[in-house]
Amino acid sequence: MSASTDASPARRGRPGYDRGQVLAVAVGLFNEQGYDATSVADLASRLGLTKSALYHHFDSKEQLLALALAEALDSLEGVLDEPEGSAGDPAERLGAVLRGAVRVLVDKLPYVTLLLRVRGNSDVERAALERRRAFDHRVTALVAEAQRAGQIRADVDGAVATRLVFGMVNSIVEWYRPGGPVDRERLAHDVVAVALDGMRTR
C-alpha cells in the first residue's frame, strides 16, 4: 500500500524527466509537427506533464528551440576545432571535417534535422542560420587553403563545392535510420570518398 502511494506521484507532474529528456522529446515533436505548429500544451501532453511542470524545466518553447539548435551547432563547430580538423595537411583536415560532420549528423540526428528545417522566422532561428553560414565560411576557407596547396582542383569554386558537399551530407537526414544497415563509419568514409576524391587534383 505504501509503495503504491509513493509510486503514484512519479507518474504526474515533473518527476521522471530531466532537462535533457524533456528537450529530446520536444525536438522529436518539433520535427514531427513543425516548430510553429507545436504548442506548449502539445509538448506537455506528449510528456504526460502539466504545463506548469513543463515550465519548471524551461521558460518557453523558444528556449527549447534555442537549446536544441545550439546542441547541433556546438557539435558541428566542434568538428572544426578538433586536432584533425584544425592542424596539418589542408586536404586531410577537410576530410576530417567532413567525416566529423557526418558523425555529428548521425549522433545528433533529430537536432541536426531541426536545424536544417529552420527558416529564420524568429531571432533564435536567424541566429542559428548565421552560425550555420559562419560554419560554411570556415569550411570554404579550408577548401581554398587546400586549393592553394595544390591538393584541390583550382577550377572548382570553393563556396560552390562547400554547398554541394554539404547538400549531400545534409540529405542524409532524409533517409538515414539509426540501427539500419548503414554503419556510421562506413557512411563517413563514403561521403569523403565521393566528395573529396572528386575534388582532388590528379
N, C-alpha and C positions, 0 to 999 in steps of 0.2 A: 504493500500500500504506500509506504513511504517512498519507495523507489519510483513508483508511478507518478506520485505527486511531484517529485524532483525533476522527472524527465519532461513533464508536460510543458513547462515554460520554455524549454530549449527549442520547442517547435514553433514558438511565437516570438515576435519582436526581434531584436538584433542578435541574440546569441546564436552561435553556429556559423557565422560568417566573419572573416576578417576583411580588411580593405581590399586586399588583392583578389579575394574570391568575388567580392561584390563587383569590382572593376571588370574581372573576366566575364562575369555574367552580363554586365552592361555592354561590353564590347560585342559579345555574341548577339545580343538583342539589337544593337545599333546596326550590325551587319545584316541581320535578318530582316528588319523592318525599315531601315534607314534611320539615321540620327534624328532628322527633323520630325519624322513620323512617330518617334518613340517618346512617350510621356514618362514622367516620374512614376505615375500610377502604374504604367505598364511594367516598369522595372520592379517596383515594389511587389506587384502581383507575381512576376516570374520568380522572385526570390522568396515569396511567401512572407514578406515583411510588411509592416505598416509603413506609410510614407515617413512618419516621424522617426521610425527606427532607421530607415534608409538615410535620413538627414543626419543621423548620429555619425555616420561614416563619411558622408560627403555633403558639401554645402549646396551643390546644384548639379543638374545634368551637364552643364557646361564644364564644370570642374572634372567630371568623369571623362568627358571628351578630351580635355586638355591633358590629363594624365595618361590616357590611352595613346594619344598621338605622340606624347613625349616618350613613352615606352618604345615605340617603333623608331622614332628619330634618334633617340640616345643610342640605341643599338646600332643603327646604320652608321651614325657618325663615329661610333667607337671603332668600327672596322677600319676607318681611315687612320686612326691613331694607334692601331696595333703595330708592333715592330715590323711585321711582314709587309704592312701596307704603307709604312712611313719612312723606311730606310732601305737603301740598296738600289739594285737594278730597277729602273722605271717600269719596264715591261713585266718583270716578276712582281713588282708591287701592284701593278694594275691587275694582274692575275689573282693576287692575294685578295685585293679589294672585291673583285667580282665573286670569288669563292665565298668570301665573308658575307657579302650581301645576300647570296643565295641561302647561306646558313641562317642568317637573321630572318629571312623571309619564311623559311621552314619552321624555325624555332618560335617565331612570334607571328605566325600566320594570321590570326584574327586581327592583331594590332596593325600589321602592315596592310592588310586588306582594308581596314577602316581608313588608314592614312591615304591609300590610293583612291578612295572614294570622296574625299573632302573636295569641295568646290569653292571655298573662300566665301562662304555665306555669313561668317562671323569673324570677329577679331581673332578668336582662337584658331579658326581654320586658316585665316590669312597668315598668321604667324607660322603655322605648320607648313604652309606652302612656301613661305620664304625660306624656312630651314631646308626644305627639300631642294629648292633652287640652289642654295648655298652648297649643299652636298653635291649636286650635279656639277657645279662650277669647279669644285675641288677635284672631281673625277676627270673633268675635261682638262684641267691643268695637268693632271698626271698623264693623260693621253698625249698632250702637247710635249711634255717632257720626254716621253718615250719616242715621239717623232724626232725631236731634236737629237736624240741619241742614236737615231737611225734604226730603231727597233720596230717602229710602226710606220706603215706606208704614209708617205708625205702627201699623196693625192687624196687622202681621207680627211674630211673636215672633223676636227676633234669634237666639237659640240654636237654635230650630227651623229657621229659614231657613239657618243655617250647616250644620246637619246635612243638610238636604235638598240644598243645593248641593253639599256635598262627597260626599254619597251619589251624586249624578250624576257628579261628577268621578272619584270612586274606581271607579265602574263601568267606566270606560274601560279599566282593566287587563284586563277580561274579554273585550274584543273588539278593542281596538286592536292592529294589527300593523305594526311598523316596515317601511317600504318599501311599504306598502299604498296604497290610493287616497286615504286621508285625510291631508291635509297638516297638519303640526303647527300652523302659524299659523292656518290656517282652523279647525281644531278649537278652538284657544284662543278665537278670535273667536266661534264658535258657542256655546260654553259661556257666555261673558259675555252674549251676546245673549239666550239663553234664560233664564239665571238672573237676571242683574241687571236686565234690562229688565222682567221680570215683577214686580220689587220696587219699581221706581221710582215716585215719585208722578207723577200725571198733571196 
